[in-house]
């Protein structure tokens, strides 16, 4: 409680002076030699100060299971859909084995985005895959997945 009150007092004092101080000292007072941290952390201990940095990017998450849909410009095996809504080719014809974290999700040098629907042991899940110069980044899209302008839009 004492640190919270002191930290609040430090921020109010800094705003009154027209700048955002580093409020990372032990008692919540400005710490010398640094700037206030963003979502990634707090200022330093005592006079050390320092910036906390950004919160960082979320970790990449790749699907594991049977592909039932792939749509968007970057599908490595071409667009497919077992229900033949998004494509005339069934995924079961081009993805003959389940995908996993070690699967290849982007063709070399590719920059695009696409959506995968995966059937795993529990249910179907959507994943968005973004390829940047052949490097893949995956994320779950629990509310839906769309693509546009070399990127994935997760809802």
PyMOL commands that set and color helices and strands:
alter all, ss='L'
color gray80, all
select helices_A, chain A and resi 2-16+46-48+91-94
alter helices_A, ss='H'
color red, helices_A
select strands_A, chain A and resi 66-71+80-81+112-119+124-132+135-140+145-148+151-154
alter strands_A, ss='S'
color yellow, strands_A
deselect
rebuild
show_as cartoon
